[in-house]
Amino acid sequence: MDILSTGENAVIMRKIAIVLMGLISFSASVRAETVFEYGAGVVAVSLPAYPGSKDQDSYVLPLPYFYYKDDHIKVDREGLVGNLFQSNRWKLEASFSGAIPVNSDKSSVRTGMPDLGWTLEAGPRLLFYITEPEKRKGYLRAQLFGRKAFATDFSYLDQIGYRAGFGLESEQVISTWNDKTLFWSNRLTFNWANAEYLNYFYGVSDQYATSDRPAYRSHAGYAVTEFSSGIAVKFDHMMLAAFARYDNFSGSSATDSPLLQTNSNFTVGLGLIWIIGSNKS
């Protein structure tokens, strides 16, 4: 297992971002009333080189931690979220998220192809609480979202299509002891995308085609099913979290792409965060 330091390449930075979003997914709920909280930690993770890759890498990663929430804005695993409307069961949000670049030379199947730039996504998300959210018990909710995606290396800004999906999210308090609470979070999401979006990640133009990597263009349609699960427990100034994610590409519109090497991916990790500052005692 590699131990990484500051200055690693963009591929490793992308892995840090993925792990960070996974951990924040669970930490945000541990302090539902928190206005802000920040800290630093370390995580051990095993994950694919990129979605659909056969290559599985393992790392020990340092990472920052930050959570913020007020009546209008929330920063957590979803990125930046603005609350547009909320009732007892319904919530409409404007959400923004992004991903770190991918260095194609670090993947044998993408060698010689253009790198994938920073990706930014923005769009609405509609939430419906199937069970009324309760701070001490958790919730079950459905979500429906649509986002416009962009790519950039800060010298250009290209539109790369649309992504949409729906799914279920749950969070539950499964055990408490000595004033400590263990949270269990789950998410199941079905994703669709237009041709432009899928071809940004899985298309192969004629100029980059080889005998082992034939030219390929995808059509719009189903992209991937994602299931993630994790647990988190918070102590006085520390938080321990474990998470796993399964991606299934069976039936994807990009199934025939030479860049989509496998029908499924697994990501697993274990993290420890030290909370440095908070507005809550």
Backbone as JSON, one array per atom type, in Angstrom:
{
  "sequence": "MDILSTGENAVIMRKIAIVLMGLISFSASVRAETVFEYGAGVVAVSLPAYPGSKDQDSYVLPLPYFYYKDDHIKVDREGLVGNLFQSNRWKLEASFSGAIPVNSDKSSVRTGMPDLGWTLEAGPRLLFYITEPEKRKGYLRAQLFGRKAFATDFSYLDQIGYRAGFGLESEQVISTWNDKTLFWSNRLTFNWANAEYLNYFYGVSDQYATSDRPAYRSHAGYAVTEFSSGIAVKFDHMMLAAFARYDNFSGSSATDSPLLQTNSNFTVGLGLIWIIGSNKS",
  "N": [[0.85, -1.19, 0.0], [0.63, 2.19, -0.89], [2.0, 5.19, 0.51], [1.07, 8.46, 0.43], [2.08, 11.85, -0.38], [2.07, 15.5, -0.27], [1.77, 17.05, -3.47], [1.43, 14.98, -5.24], [0.23, 13.47, -8.31], [-2.59, 14.45, -10.48], [-4.35, 12.33, -10.71], [-4.22, 10.95, -8.27], [-5.11, 12.97, -6.61], [-7.76, 13.06, -7.4], [-8.68, 10.68, -6.32], [-8.5, 11.26, -3.59], [-10.52, 13.18, -3.42], [-12.81, 11.64, -3.96], [-12.85, 9.9, -1.75], [-13.05, 11.77, 0.31], [-15.66, 12.83, -0.13], [-17.12, 10.55, 0.42], [-16.64, 10.12, 3.19], [-17.59, 12.53, 4.34], [-20.23, 12.25, 3.78], [-21.22, 10.68, 5.84], [-20.38, 11.96, 8.19], [-21.72, 14.41, 8.25], [-24.26, 13.88, 9.16], [-23.91, 13.06, 11.72], [-23.68, 15.33, 13.19], [-26.21, 16.95, 13.07], [-27.15, 19.52, 13.62], [-25.04, 21.17, 13.34], [-23.34, 24.16, 12.51], [-20.81, 24.79, 11.46], [-17.86, 22.84, 10.91], [-14.58, 21.6, 11.06], [-11.55, 19.92, 10.09], [-8.93, 17.43, 9.98], [-7.62, 14.41, 8.54], [-6.97, 10.88, 7.96], [-7.1, 8.27, 5.56], [-7.52, 4.92, 4.54], [-7.81, 3.35, 1.47], [-9.27, 1.42, -1.17], [-9.76, 1.35, -4.59], [-11.12, 1.66, -7.97], [-9.07, 2.57, -10.85], [-10.37, 4.33, -12.55], [-13.9, 4.9, -13.13], [-15.25, 1.88, -14.21], [-12.85, 0.73, -14.86], [-10.49, -2.0, -14.91], [-8.31, -1.96, -13.29], [-7.3, -1.91, -9.95], [-6.53, 0.09, -7.27], [-4.67, 0.72, -4.23], [-4.4, 2.86, -1.44], [-2.99, 5.01, 1.11], [-4.26, 7.9, 2.36], [-3.91, 11.36, 3.11], [-6.34, 13.79, 4.19], [-8.48, 16.7, 4.02], [-11.19, 17.88, 6.1], [-14.44, 19.2, 6.07], [-17.46, 20.69, 7.03], [-20.48, 22.44, 6.57], [-23.45, 24.21, 7.34], [-26.41, 26.1, 6.97], [-29.54, 27.92, 7.03], [-29.88, 28.23, 4.32], [-27.74, 27.31, 2.77], [-25.67, 24.47, 2.22], [-22.74, 22.58, 2.7], [-21.43, 19.62, 1.85], [-21.16, 16.1, 1.2], [-22.41, 16.34, -1.25], [-21.31, 18.5, -2.41], [-21.69, 21.91, -3.0], [-24.78, 23.03, -1.9], [-27.85, 24.62, -2.42], [-30.75, 25.64, -0.75], [-33.86, 25.71, -2.17], [-36.61, 25.33, -1.8], [-38.72, 24.11, 0.79], [-40.77, 21.84, 2.52], [-42.81, 19.97, 4.8], [-42.36, 17.34, 3.91], [-41.19, 17.55, 1.41], [-38.39, 18.72, -0.51], [-36.6, 21.05, -2.42], [-33.64, 21.51, -4.09], [-30.78, 23.37, -5.24], [-27.97, 22.08, -6.58], [-24.41, 21.67, -6.62], [-21.47, 20.22, -7.88], [-18.29, 18.52, -8.3], [-15.4, 17.01, -9.94], [-12.05, 15.77, -9.81], [-9.28, 16.05, -12.18], [-8.32, 13.42, -14.53], [-5.45, 11.65, -15.26], [-4.6, 10.4, -18.23], [-2.36, 8.89, -18.99], [-1.78, 7.35, -16.82], [-3.37, 5.19, -16.94], [-3.5, 2.15, -18.53], [-5.28, 1.47, -20.6], [-6.17, 3.91, -21.49], [-3.95, 5.22, -22.4], [-2.23, 7.64, -24.26], [-4.47, 8.99, -25.0], [-6.48, 12.03, -24.63], [-6.26, 13.75, -21.49], [-8.73, 13.66, -18.87], [-10.51, 16.48, -17.91], [-11.04, 18.83, -15.16], [-14.24, 18.3, -13.86], [-17.4, 19.79, -13.64], [-20.6, 20.0, -12.2], [-24.01, 21.02, -12.26], [-27.31, 21.6, -11.1], [-30.87, 20.96, -10.46], [-32.26, 19.24, -7.57], [-34.71, 17.13, -6.38], [-36.19, 16.18, -3.4], [-37.97, 13.72, -1.56], [-39.28, 12.9, 1.48], [-39.86, 9.85, 2.62], [-40.2, 8.71, 5.1], [-40.78, 10.75, 7.89], [-38.23, 13.02, 8.69], [-36.27, 12.45, 11.56], [-34.29, 13.56, 14.16], [-33.21, 11.8, 16.05], [-33.63, 9.3, 15.0], [-33.31, 9.05, 12.22], [-33.86, 8.78, 8.62], [-35.76, 7.97, 5.62], [-35.58, 8.59, 2.25], [-36.52, 9.65, -1.07], [-34.94, 10.57, -4.15], [-34.7, 12.75, -6.97], [-32.89, 13.87, -9.68], [-31.25, 16.21, -11.89], [-28.57, 17.25, -13.93], [-26.39, 19.62, -15.45], [-23.32, 19.26, -17.12], [-19.87, 20.25, -17.11], [-16.53, 20.63, -18.39], [-13.14, 21.48, -17.67], [-9.8, 22.88, -17.88], [-9.07, 25.17, -16.87], [-8.19, 26.8, -18.86], [-10.07, 26.64, -20.72], [-13.64, 26.12, -21.07], [-15.8, 23.64, -21.44], [-18.96, 22.36, -22.47], [-20.19, 19.24, -21.51], [-22.4, 17.65, -21.59], [-25.33, 16.02, -20.14], [-26.54, 14.68, -17.03], [-28.72, 12.53, -15.29], [-30.91, 11.17, -12.76], [-32.41, 8.87, -10.36], [-33.26, 7.74, -7.05], [-32.85, 6.11, -3.82], [-32.29, 7.07, -0.43], [-31.06, 6.41, 2.81], [-30.83, 6.84, 6.34], [-29.86, 5.87, 9.52], [-30.02, 5.55, 13.05], [-28.36, 3.14, 14.69], [-27.28, 2.23, 17.03], [-26.53, 3.25, 20.36], [-24.34, 4.36, 22.92], [-22.91, 5.32, 26.0], [-23.41, 8.06, 25.46], [-22.57, 8.18, 22.85], [-23.12, 7.88, 19.36], [-23.92, 5.64, 16.77], [-24.09, 5.78, 13.34], [-25.75, 4.64, 10.41], [-25.59, 4.72, 6.99], [-27.09, 4.62, 3.75], [-27.21, 4.44, 0.15], [-28.87, 4.19, -2.92], [-28.68, 4.54, -6.33], [-29.85, 5.19, -9.6], [-28.58, 5.92, -12.73], [-28.74, 7.99, -15.62], [-27.57, 9.25, -18.81], [-26.82, 11.66, -21.4], [-25.64, 11.23, -24.85], [-23.4, 12.83, -25.31], [-22.27, 13.2, -22.75], [-21.62, 10.53, -21.96], [-19.8, 9.88, -23.99], [-17.73, 11.59, -23.43], [-16.39, 10.35, -21.34], [-16.17, 7.67, -22.19], [-15.97, 7.49, -24.93], [-14.15, 6.85, -28.0], [-12.34, 8.43, -30.33], [-11.57, 8.4, -33.88], [-8.87, 9.13, -34.29], [-7.58, 8.29, -32.0], [-7.88, 5.61, -31.97], [-6.82, 2.22, -31.79], [-5.44, -1.07, -32.47], [-6.12, -2.51, -30.21], [-7.9, -0.85, -29.07], [-10.56, 0.02, -30.32], [-12.33, 2.46, -32.38], [-15.09, 4.22, -30.93], [-18.41, 5.22, -30.28], [-20.85, 6.25, -28.06], [-24.41, 5.98, -27.39], [-27.17, 7.89, -26.06], [-28.54, 7.09, -22.83], [-29.12, 4.6, -20.27], [-26.68, 4.62, -17.64], [-25.24, 3.79, -15.17], [-25.63, 1.89, -12.14], [-25.49, 2.71, -8.77], [-24.49, 1.76, -5.53], [-24.02, 2.56, -2.22], [-22.69, 2.29, 1.09], [-22.25, 2.99, 4.55], [-20.76, 3.45, 7.8], [-20.53, 5.49, 10.72], [-19.02, 6.81, 13.63], [-18.87, 9.15, 16.22], [-16.58, 10.58, 18.42], [-15.32, 12.6, 21.16], [-13.47, 14.49, 19.93], [-12.9, 13.24, 17.59], [-13.57, 11.2, 14.71], [-14.61, 8.13, 13.44], [-14.91, 6.31, 10.5], [-16.28, 3.99, 8.16], [-16.65, 2.73, 4.87], [-18.26, 1.58, 1.85], [-18.62, 1.03, -1.65], [-20.46, 0.08, -4.5], [-20.48, -0.2, -7.94], [-22.41, -0.84, -10.78], [-22.29, -1.63, -14.14], [-23.72, -3.08, -15.93], [-25.72, -3.45, -18.76], [-25.37, -0.84, -19.46], [-25.39, 2.0, -21.65], [-22.9, 2.44, -22.66], [-21.65, 0.02, -22.76], [-20.26, -1.4, -24.79], [-17.94, 0.0, -25.13], [-14.38, 0.15, -25.42], [-13.12, 1.28, -23.29], [-14.64, 0.83, -21.09], [-14.09, -1.53, -19.07], [-15.03, -3.47, -17.34], [-17.91, -4.95, -15.77], [-18.5, -4.17, -13.22], [-17.5, -2.33, -10.3], [-15.69, -1.96, -7.22], [-15.37, -0.03, -4.28], [-13.71, 0.49, -1.25], [-13.17, 1.62, 2.09], [-11.52, 2.98, 5.03], [-11.57, 5.38, 7.5], [-10.14, 7.96, 9.59], [-10.81, 10.84, 11.38], [-9.68, 13.87, 12.75], [-11.19, 16.36, 14.56], [-10.77, 19.68, 14.4], [-11.85, 22.24, 14.75], [-15.02, 23.67, 15.73], [-18.31, 25.08, 15.92], [-19.85, 24.09, 17.82], [-20.03, 22.76, 21.06]],
  "CA": [[0.0, 0.0, 0.0], [1.42, 3.38, -1.02], [1.73, 6.32, 1.37], [1.18, 9.6, -0.47], [2.37, 13.14, 0.21], [1.69, 16.65, -1.07], [2.44, 17.15, -4.76], [1.14, 13.85, -6.11], [-0.43, 13.88, -9.55], [-4.03, 14.72, -10.43], [-5.12, 11.09, -10.53], [-4.31, 10.68, -6.84], [-5.99, 14.0, -6.05], [-9.14, 12.64, -7.67], [-9.02, 9.64, -5.35], [-8.73, 11.93, -2.33], [-11.83, 13.82, -3.48], [-13.84, 10.6, -3.85], [-12.88, 9.44, -0.37], [-13.56, 12.87, 1.12], [-17.11, 12.9, -0.26], [-17.68, 9.4, 1.11], [-16.6, 10.32, 4.62], [-18.47, 13.63, 4.72], [-21.59, 11.72, 3.68], [-21.65, 10.16, 7.13], [-20.09, 12.9, 9.25], [-22.7, 15.49, 8.27], [-25.44, 13.47, 9.9], [-23.59, 12.89, 13.12], [-23.94, 16.61, 13.81], [-27.23, 17.49, 12.18], [-27.39, 20.92, 13.89], [-23.78, 21.88, 13.24], [-23.21, 25.23, 11.54], [-19.58, 24.48, 10.76], [-16.95, 21.9, 11.55], [-13.46, 21.35, 10.17], [-10.49, 19.12, 10.67], [-8.03, 16.73, 9.06], [-7.59, 12.99, 8.85], [-6.26, 9.95, 7.09], [-7.98, 7.2, 5.13], [-7.0, 3.82, 3.72], [-8.86, 3.12, 0.48], [-9.02, 0.63, -2.37], [-10.75, 1.8, -5.56], [-10.68, 1.52, -9.37], [-8.32, 3.69, -11.4], [-11.46, 5.21, -12.99], [-15.11, 4.07, -13.21], [-15.24, 0.92, -15.3], [-11.5, 0.21, -15.07], [-10.14, -3.25, -14.24], [-7.2, -1.7, -12.37], [-7.7, -1.56, -8.6], [-5.39, 0.67, -6.55], [-4.82, 0.88, -2.78], [-3.63, 4.0, -0.98], [-3.23, 5.69, 2.38], [-4.38, 9.28, 1.9], [-4.3, 12.45, 4.01], [-7.44, 14.54, 3.62], [-9.15, 17.7, 4.86], [-12.6, 17.64, 6.41], [-15.19, 20.43, 6.29], [-18.93, 20.61, 6.93], [-21.13, 23.72, 6.86], [-24.88, 24.22, 7.06], [-27.31, 27.09, 7.56], [-30.9, 27.79, 6.5], [-29.92, 28.37, 2.87], [-26.59, 26.68, 2.1], [-25.05, 23.32, 2.87], [-21.56, 22.03, 2.03], [-21.16, 18.26, 2.35], [-20.77, 15.16, 0.15], [-23.01, 16.75, -2.51], [-20.68, 19.72, -2.84], [-22.42, 23.08, -2.55], [-26.22, 22.85, -2.11], [-28.69, 25.73, -2.0], [-32.12, 25.22, -0.49], [-34.8, 26.54, -2.91], [-37.95, 25.17, -1.25], [-38.8, 23.02, 1.74], [-41.98, 21.66, 3.3], [-42.66, 18.88, 5.77], [-41.86, 16.12, 3.26], [-40.54, 17.84, 0.14], [-37.31, 19.71, -0.52], [-36.02, 21.3, -3.73], [-32.31, 22.07, -3.91], [-29.86, 23.6, -6.36], [-26.74, 21.44, -6.13], [-23.21, 21.86, -7.43], [-20.44, 19.28, -7.49], [-17.21, 18.44, -9.27], [-14.44, 15.92, -9.82], [-10.67, 16.12, -10.13], [-8.85, 15.51, -13.48], [-7.76, 12.07, -14.66], [-4.27, 11.59, -16.13], [-4.79, 9.2, -19.06], [-1.14, 8.09, -19.06], [-1.72, 6.47, -15.66], [-4.24, 4.05, -17.21], [-3.0, 1.52, -19.75], [-6.28, 1.45, -21.66], [-6.35, 5.28, -21.97], [-2.66, 5.79, -22.77], [-2.22, 8.32, -25.54], [-5.71, 9.76, -25.16], [-6.48, 13.26, -23.84], [-6.65, 13.66, -20.08], [-10.05, 14.16, -18.5], [-10.33, 17.7, -17.14], [-11.93, 19.04, -14.02], [-15.65, 18.27, -14.24], [-18.3, 20.54, -12.77], [-22.0, 19.69, -12.48], [-24.96, 21.9, -11.57], [-28.69, 21.34, -11.46], [-31.81, 20.8, -9.34], [-32.5, 17.93, -6.97], [-35.96, 17.07, -5.64], [-36.19, 15.15, -2.36], [-39.22, 13.41, -0.89], [-39.04, 12.11, 2.69], [-40.84, 8.78, 2.78], [-40.43, 8.78, 6.54], [-40.49, 12.1, 8.34], [-36.9, 13.0, 9.29], [-36.19, 12.62, 13.0], [-32.88, 13.68, 14.51], [-32.75, 10.67, 16.84], [-33.91, 8.02, 14.37], [-32.87, 9.01, 10.83], [-34.87, 9.02, 7.6], [-35.73, 7.3, 4.32], [-36.04, 9.58, 1.29], [-36.29, 9.42, -2.5], [-34.4, 11.74, -4.81], [-34.74, 12.85, -8.42], [-31.98, 14.97, -9.97], [-30.76, 16.43, -13.25], [-27.44, 18.18, -13.86], [-25.6, 19.99, -16.61], [-21.92, 19.01, -16.8], [-18.85, 21.02, -17.81], [-15.15, 20.22, -18.17], [-12.21, 22.6, -17.82], [-8.46, 22.85, -17.3], [-8.95, 26.58, -16.54], [-7.91, 27.57, -20.07], [-11.28, 26.5, -21.51], [-14.79, 25.57, -20.36], [-16.61, 22.93, -22.42], [-20.13, 21.61, -22.05], [-19.97, 17.81, -21.81], [-23.64, 16.89, -21.57], [-26.27, 16.01, -19.03], [-26.7, 13.45, -16.27], [-29.94, 12.54, -14.49], [-31.13, 9.91, -12.09], [-33.29, 8.81, -9.2], [-32.82, 6.71, -6.12], [-33.28, 6.11, -2.43], [-31.26, 7.3, 0.57], [-31.53, 6.17, 4.17], [-29.89, 7.05, 7.44], [-30.49, 5.27, 10.7], [-29.26, 5.35, 14.28], [-28.49, 1.71, 14.97], [-26.8, 1.89, 18.36], [-25.99, 4.34, 21.16], [-23.76, 3.95, 24.19], [-22.1, 6.37, 26.63], [-23.64, 9.31, 24.74], [-22.01, 8.08, 21.51], [-24.12, 7.37, 18.43], [-23.44, 5.0, 15.54], [-25.0, 6.02, 12.23], [-25.62, 3.77, 9.24], [-26.13, 5.42, 5.83], [-27.12, 3.85, 2.5], [-27.74, 5.16, -1.02], [-29.02, 3.46, -4.16], [-28.96, 5.53, -7.37], [-29.86, 4.76, -11.0], [-28.13, 7.08, -13.48], [-28.82, 8.07, -17.08], [-26.8, 10.36, -19.35], [-26.93, 11.78, -22.85], [-24.5, 10.69, -25.58], [-22.24, 13.69, -25.14], [-21.69, 12.91, -21.45], [-21.01, 9.2, -21.98], [-18.65, 9.87, -24.89], [-16.61, 12.29, -22.8], [-15.67, 9.4, -20.51], [-15.99, 6.34, -22.77], [-15.83, 7.53, -26.39], [-12.82, 6.77, -28.61], [-12.4, 8.98, -31.68], [-10.74, 7.67, -34.84], [-7.45, 9.45, -34.16], [-7.01, 7.59, -30.85], [-8.19, 4.19, -32.1], [-5.72, 1.29, -32.02], [-5.93, -2.44, -32.65], [-6.68, -2.95, -28.93], [-8.84, 0.17, -28.61], [-11.26, 0.47, -31.53], [-13.15, 3.66, -32.28], [-16.37, 3.93, -30.3], [-19.3, 6.32, -29.91], [-22.01, 5.78, -27.31], [-25.67, 6.68, -27.53], [-27.76, 8.27, -24.78], [-29.29, 6.04, -22.15], [-28.72, 4.18, -18.93], [-25.23, 4.71, -17.45], [-24.69, 2.97, -14.09], [-26.32, 1.82, -10.86], [-24.54, 2.87, -7.68], [-24.94, 1.49, -4.17], [-22.98, 2.83, -1.22], [-23.1, 2.08, 2.47], [-21.19, 3.35, 5.46], [-21.06, 3.69, 9.21], [-19.67, 6.5, 11.33], [-19.23, 7.07, 15.05], [-18.13, 10.34, 16.61], [-16.15, 10.73, 19.8], [-15.24, 14.01, 21.53], [-12.8, 15.28, 18.89], [-12.49, 12.31, 16.56], [-14.63, 10.47, 14.05], [-14.19, 6.93, 12.74], [-15.89, 5.98, 9.46], [-15.97, 2.92, 7.2], [-17.6, 2.85, 3.77], [-18.09, 0.72, 0.68], [-19.45, 1.44, -2.79], [-20.51, -0.87, -5.61], [-21.0, 0.34, -9.19], [-22.72, -1.88, -11.75], [-22.46, -1.05, -15.47], [-24.44, -4.02, -16.78], [-26.8, -2.81, -19.49], [-25.06, 0.56, -19.75], [-25.31, 2.37, -23.06], [-21.49, 2.42, -23.04], [-21.12, -1.33, -22.5], [-19.35, -1.85, -25.85], [-16.74, 0.83, -25.19], [-13.17, -0.52, -24.95], [-12.69, 1.92, -22.05], [-15.43, 0.25, -20.02], [-13.44, -2.85, -19.07], [-15.65, -4.41, -16.43], [-19.32, -4.66, -15.48], [-18.7, -3.69, -11.85], [-16.37, -1.81, -9.53], [-15.84, -1.85, -5.78], [-14.53, 0.9, -3.52], [-13.85, 0.31, 0.18], [-12.24, 2.47, 2.81], [-11.62, 3.18, 6.47], [-10.99, 6.69, 7.75], [-10.13, 8.54, 10.93], [-10.74, 12.3, 11.26], [-9.52, 14.69, 13.93], [-11.95, 17.59, 14.42], [-9.94, 20.76, 14.94], [-12.69, 23.35, 15.18], [-16.45, 23.56, 15.56], [-19.06, 26.08, 16.67], [-20.6, 23.35, 18.84], [-19.17, 22.23, 22.11]],
  "C": [[0.88, 1.23, 0.0], [1.01, 4.41, 0.02], [2.04, 7.57, 0.57], [1.44, 10.88, 0.3], [1.94, 14.24, -0.72], [2.47, 16.67, -2.37], [2.23, 15.96, -5.65], [0.32, 14.32, -7.3], [-1.94, 13.96, -9.41], [-4.85, 13.47, -10.25], [-5.29, 10.79, -9.05], [-5.18, 11.73, -6.15], [-7.44, 13.64, -6.26], [-9.58, 11.58, -6.67], [-9.29, 10.25, -3.98], [-10.12, 12.54, -2.31], [-12.95, 12.81, -3.32], [-13.98, 10.14, -2.41], [-13.46, 10.51, 0.54], [-15.07, 12.94, 1.07], [-17.76, 11.72, 0.46], [-17.73, 9.59, 2.61], [-17.55, 11.42, 5.08], [-19.93, 13.19, 4.66], [-22.1, 11.28, 5.03], [-21.42, 11.15, 8.26], [-21.14, 13.98, 9.36], [-23.88, 15.14, 9.15], [-25.16, 13.32, 11.37], [-23.84, 14.18, 13.89], [-24.97, 17.37, 12.98], [-27.44, 18.98, 12.38], [-26.13, 21.76, 13.75], [-23.85, 22.97, 12.19], [-21.91, 25.05, 10.76], [-18.71, 23.56, 11.6], [-15.82, 21.63, 10.57], [-12.37, 20.57, 10.89], [-9.62, 18.49, 9.61], [-7.98, 15.27, 9.47], [-6.77, 12.19, 7.88], [-7.22, 8.82, 6.76], [-7.19, 6.16, 4.34], [-8.12, 3.42, 2.76], [-8.36, 2.23, -0.64], [-10.13, 0.94, -3.35], [-10.22, 1.65, -6.97], [-9.93, 2.75, -9.83], [-9.27, 4.75, -11.95], [-12.69, 4.34, -13.11], [-15.11, 3.17, -14.44], [-13.88, 0.33, -15.6], [-11.31, -1.12, -14.33], [-9.06, -3.04, -13.18], [-7.74, -1.25, -11.02], [-6.46, -1.09, -7.84], [-5.71, 0.79, -5.07], [-3.89, 1.98, -2.3], [-3.93, 4.32, 0.47], [-3.16, 7.17, 2.08], [-4.64, 10.24, 3.06], [-5.45, 13.22, 3.39], [-7.95, 15.59, 4.58], [-10.59, 17.3, 5.11], [-13.27, 18.98, 6.68], [-16.67, 20.16, 6.11], [-19.5, 21.96, 7.35], [-22.61, 23.63, 6.5], [-25.54, 25.4, 7.74], [-28.67, 26.93, 6.9], [-30.94, 27.76, 4.98], [-28.85, 27.59, 2.13], [-26.09, 25.51, 2.93], [-23.85, 22.88, 2.03], [-21.27, 20.68, 2.65], [-20.78, 17.39, 1.17], [-21.31, 15.55, -1.22], [-22.3, 17.95, -3.13], [-21.42, 20.9, -2.21], [-23.9, 22.91, -2.91], [-26.96, 24.07, -1.59], [-30.12, 25.28, -1.87], [-33.1, 26.19, -1.18], [-36.21, 26.5, -2.32], [-37.95, 23.99, -0.29], [-40.15, 23.03, 2.43], [-41.74, 20.49, 4.24], [-42.01, 17.65, 5.16], [-41.03, 16.38, 2.01], [-39.43, 18.86, 0.32], [-36.78, 19.82, -1.94], [-34.71, 22.05, -3.52], [-31.66, 22.38, -5.25], [-28.5, 23.09, -5.9], [-25.62, 21.62, -7.14], [-22.15, 20.87, -6.94], [-19.37, 19.23, -8.57], [-16.32, 17.24, -9.03], [-13.09, 16.38, -10.34], [-10.25, 15.48, -11.45], [-8.29, 14.08, -13.39], [-6.62, 12.13, -15.67], [-4.34, 10.29, -16.93], [-3.55, 8.32, -19.13], [-0.98, 7.16, -17.87], [-2.64, 5.25, -15.82], [-3.83, 3.44, -18.54], [-4.0, 1.59, -20.9], [-6.52, 2.85, -22.24], [-5.05, 5.93, -22.44], [-2.71, 6.4, -24.18], [-3.45, 9.14, -25.82], [-5.63, 11.05, -24.33], [-6.86, 12.98, -22.38], [-8.09, 14.12, -19.91], [-9.88, 15.36, -17.58], [-11.15, 17.7, -15.86], [-13.37, 19.01, -14.53], [-16.48, 18.97, -13.18], [-19.73, 20.22, -13.17], [-22.9, 20.59, -11.66], [-26.37, 21.58, -12.02], [-29.57, 21.14, -10.24], [-31.88, 19.36, -8.84], [-33.76, 18.02, -6.12], [-35.92, 15.9, -4.67], [-37.58, 14.97, -1.8], [-38.93, 12.48, 0.28], [-40.17, 11.11, 2.86], [-41.21, 8.62, 4.25], [-40.03, 10.18, 7.0], [-39.14, 12.1, 9.06], [-36.95, 13.29, 10.79], [-34.72, 12.55, 13.4], [-32.37, 12.44, 15.23], [-32.93, 9.33, 16.15], [-33.44, 7.93, 12.92], [-34.03, 9.23, 9.87], [-34.71, 8.04, 6.45], [-36.31, 8.3, 3.32], [-35.72, 9.15, -0.13], [-35.74, 10.71, -3.1], [-34.53, 11.62, -6.32], [-33.88, 14.06, -8.79], [-31.67, 15.04, -11.46], [-29.67, 17.47, -13.19], [-26.83, 18.4, -15.24], [-24.13, 19.87, -16.23], [-20.99, 19.83, -17.69], [-17.48, 20.41, -17.5], [-14.22, 21.4, -18.43], [-10.82, 22.22, -17.33], [-8.06, 24.28, -16.94], [-8.41, 27.43, -17.69], [-9.09, 27.5, -21.03], [-12.4, 26.03, -20.59], [-15.72, 24.98, -21.41], [-17.84, 22.31, -21.77], [-19.93, 20.15, -22.44], [-21.24, 16.99, -21.61], [-24.43, 17.0, -20.3], [-26.26, 14.64, -18.34], [-27.94, 13.59, -15.42], [-30.11, 11.19, -13.81], [-32.14, 10.01, -10.96], [-32.8, 7.7, -8.29], [-33.39, 6.89, -4.74], [-32.06, 6.36, -1.53], [-31.86, 7.02, 1.95], [-30.42, 6.48, 5.16], [-30.57, 6.62, 8.72], [-29.51, 5.24, 11.86], [-29.45, 3.89, 14.68], [-27.99, 1.32, 16.35], [-26.33, 3.17, 19.06], [-25.43, 3.77, 22.46], [-22.86, 5.08, 24.69], [-22.18, 7.69, 25.88], [-22.98, 9.34, 23.36], [-23.04, 7.41, 20.61], [-23.46, 6.8, 17.19], [-24.49, 5.17, 14.46], [-24.69, 5.08, 11.08], [-26.33, 4.47, 8.08], [-26.05, 4.54, 4.59], [-27.67, 4.71, 1.38], [-27.74, 4.22, -2.22], [-29.46, 4.45, -5.23], [-28.88, 4.89, -8.75], [-29.59, 6.0, -11.86], [-28.31, 6.91, -14.98], [-28.0, 9.27, -17.54], [-27.03, 10.46, -20.85], [-25.64, 11.32, -23.51], [-23.24, 11.51, -25.35], [-21.52, 13.39, -23.83], [-20.96, 11.56, -21.46], [-19.76, 9.16, -22.87], [-17.46, 10.64, -24.33], [-15.75, 11.3, -22.01], [-15.31, 8.11, -21.25], [-15.86, 6.33, -24.29], [-14.37, 7.45, -26.84], [-12.94, 7.29, -30.04], [-11.41, 8.24, -32.58], [-9.26, 7.92, -34.63], [-6.78, 8.76, -32.98], [-7.3, 6.08, -30.88], [-6.91, 3.39, -32.38], [-6.31, -0.1, -32.23], [-6.58, -2.98, -31.38], [-7.75, -1.99, -28.4], [-9.57, 0.74, -29.82], [-12.06, 1.74, -31.29], [-14.53, 3.31, -31.73], [-17.11, 5.23, -30.02], [-20.52, 5.73, -29.22], [-23.26, 6.55, -27.7], [-26.22, 6.99, -26.14], [-28.49, 7.1, -24.15], [-28.78, 5.78, -20.75], [-27.2, 4.16, -18.8], [-24.72, 3.73, -16.39], [-25.65, 2.98, -12.9], [-25.27, 1.85, -9.76], [-25.2, 2.52, -6.35], [-23.78, 1.74, -3.22], [-23.56, 2.67, 0.17], [-21.93, 2.44, 3.39], [-21.69, 3.53, 6.88], [-20.08, 4.73, 9.73], [-20.04, 6.63, 12.8], [-18.32, 8.23, 15.43], [-17.86, 10.34, 18.1], [-15.98, 12.22, 20.07], [-14.63, 14.86, 20.42], [-12.29, 14.39, 17.75], [-13.72, 11.67, 15.94], [-14.02, 9.3, 13.29], [-15.28, 6.55, 11.75], [-15.38, 4.85, 8.59], [-17.04, 2.97, 6.12], [-17.26, 1.87, 2.66], [-19.04, 1.21, -0.4], [-19.32, 0.39, -3.88], [-21.15, -0.18, -6.8], [-21.23, -0.79, -10.17], [-23.06, -1.25, -13.09], [-23.21, -1.97, -16.42], [-25.62, -3.32, -17.45], [-26.56, -1.36, -19.81], [-25.01, 0.81, -21.25], [-23.88, 2.36, -23.57], [-20.84, 1.05, -22.88], [-20.08, -1.77, -23.53], [-18.09, -1.0, -25.97], [-15.52, 0.04, -24.72], [-12.64, 0.09, -23.65], [-13.48, 1.45, -20.85], [-15.06, -1.22, -19.93], [-14.16, -3.88, -18.23], [-17.09, -4.0, -16.16], [-19.54, -4.12, -14.08], [-17.38, -3.23, -11.24], [-16.72, -1.8, -8.05], [-14.88, -0.78, -5.25], [-14.78, 0.65, -2.04], [-12.83, 1.18, 0.89], [-12.54, 2.55, 4.29], [-10.9, 4.48, 6.79], [-11.09, 7.12, 9.19], [-9.92, 10.04, 10.78], [-10.59, 12.93, 12.64], [-10.23, 16.02, 13.71], [-11.2, 18.7, 15.17], [-10.79, 21.89, 15.47], [-14.14, 23.14, 14.88], [-17.13, 24.66, 16.34], [-19.97, 25.42, 17.71], [-19.63, 22.78, 19.84], [-19.24, 20.71, 22.1]]
}
